[in-house]
């Protein structure tokens, strides 16, 4: 019943969060014409964001293009249009926009993270790792970059590297559910059940009704052969689970375990 916690605890596609603020540029421009162009560009970009947030992605792209035409130095317009391209699954275009944003202002760690996500979704894991690493180089406390890089390392089979990134996150934020849950999952894959249970227990200590952690504790107990304890964890998860579909699955799991116990006795 174990699920890949990286796909449960981590919200990979945070690309729908758009950057709003003054149009950034690598060099300050002077003169009324330049200031007017930047103001127009910023105004059009805000309209584009509104369109994107309402799901009108093609219209959003059109307004972003108008914004960029008004001022080719609007870093946020490139960044946000890249995010819309990501939502549409147009990863090559997204990467191109993120590269153009980085040429304007290479200090933005959030752009490196977004580019890494686009590369990962496009299947280019090696380049994605480099961009997540660049984001961490810009801001060593960027837990978003670290969690994405950890997930990528996991997909690449580099479990120890993934654990190191998760350890770094927990040094910065000891109560991070994402890091605790994902580290528990990797530790389980490595057969380090006791260490995995400690991380899941830390989640339960903070949130006693955390269904995912409870279910995962049930799974680990089953893996260790303690079927009675497994049932207890699943029953606790059953009480806190709101989805009827998931409840049915948990009940099936409990019934299966009860049958095994009855057969062995």
Residue pairs with C-beta under 8 A, 6 or more apart in sequence:
1 215
1 218
1 219
1 222
1 249
1 253
2 185
2 188
2 216
2 219
4 185
5 181
5 182
5 184
5 185
5 212
5 216
6 151
6 154
6 155
6 182
6 185
8 181
8 212
9 177
9 178
9 181
9 182
9 212
10 147
10 148
10 151
10 178
10 182
12 117
12 148
12 151
13 86
13 87
13 117
14 117
14 144
15 83
15 86
15 87
15 114
15 117
16 52
16 53
16 83
16 87
17 83
18 49
18 52
18 53
18 80
18 83
19 76
19 79
19 80
19 110
20 46
20 49
20 76
21 76
22 38
22 42
23 38
23 41
23 42
23 45
23 71
23 73
23 74
23 75
23 76
23 77
24 73
24 74
24 75
24 76
24 104
24 105
24 108
25 38
25 71
25 73
25 74
25 75
25 104
25 105
26 73
26 103
26 104
26 105
27 73
29 35
29 38
29 73
37 70
37 71
38 70
38 71
38 73
38 74
40 67
40 70
40 71
41 67
41 68
41 70
41 71
41 74
41 77
42 67
42 74
44 63
44 64
44 66
44 67
44 70
44 77
45 63
45 64
45 67
45 74
45 76
45 77
45 80
47 63
48 59
48 60
48 61
48 62
48 63
48 64
48 67
48 77
48 80
48 81
49 60
49 80
51 57
51 59
51 60
51 63
52 60
52 80
52 83
52 84
52 87
57 84
57 87
57 88
60 81
60 84
61 81
61 84
61 85
64 77
64 80
64 81
64 84
65 81
67 74
67 77
68 74
68 77
68 78
68 81
71 77
73 104
75 101
75 104
75 105
75 108
75 111
76 101
78 97
78 98
78 100
78 101
78 104
79 97
79 98
79 101
79 108
79 110
79 111
79 114
81 97
82 93
82 94
82 95
82 96
82 97
82 98
82 101
82 114
82 115
82 118
83 94
83 114
85 91
85 93
85 94
85 97
85 118
86 94
86 114
86 117
86 118
86 121
89 121
91 118
91 119
91 121
91 122
92 122
94 114
94 115
94 118
95 115
95 118
95 119
95 122
98 111
98 114
98 115
98 118
99 115
101 108
101 111
102 108
102 111
102 112
102 115
105 111
107 138
108 138
109 134
109 135
109 136
109 138
109 139
109 142
109 145
110 135
110 144
112 131
112 132
112 134
112 135
112 138
112 145
113 131
113 132
113 135
113 142
113 144
113 145
113 148
115 131
116 128
116 129
116 130
116 131
116 132
116 135
116 145
116 148
116 149
116 152
117 128
117 148
119 125
119 127
119 128
119 131
120 128
120 148
120 152
125 152
125 155
125 156
128 152
129 149
129 152
129 153
129 156
132 145
132 146
132 148
132 149
132 152
133 149
135 142
135 144
135 145
136 142
136 145
136 146
136 149
139 145
141 172
143 169
143 172
143 173
143 176
143 179
146 165
146 166
146 168
146 169
147 165
147 166
147 169
147 178
147 179
147 182
149 165
150 161
150 162
150 163
150 165
150 166
150 169
150 179
150 182
151 162
151 182
153 159
153 161
153 162
153 165
154 162
154 182
154 186
159 186
159 189
159 190
162 182
162 186
163 183
163 186
163 187
166 179
166 182
166 183
166 186
167 183
169 176
169 178
169 179
170 176
170 179
170 180
170 183
173 179
175 202
175 206
177 203
177 206
177 207
177 210
180 199
180 200
180 202
180 203
181 199
181 200
181 203
181 212
181 213
181 216
183 196
183 199
184 196
184 197
184 199
184 200
184 203
184 213
184 216
185 196
185 216
187 193
187 195
187 196
187 199
188 196
188 216
188 219
188 220
188 223
193 220
193 223
193 224
196 220
197 217
197 220
200 213
200 216
200 217
200 220
201 217
203 210
203 213
204 210
204 213
204 214
204 217
207 213
209 239
209 240
210 240
211 237
211 240
211 241
211 246
214 233
214 234
214 236
214 237
214 240
215 233
215 234
215 237
215 250
217 233
218 230
218 231
218 232
218 233
218 234
218 237
218 253
219 230
221 227
221 229
221 230
221 233
222 230
222 257
227 257
227 260
227 261
228 261
230 257
231 254
231 257
231 258
231 261
234 250
234 253
234 254
234 257
235 254
237 250
238 247
238 250
238 251
238 254
241 247
241 250
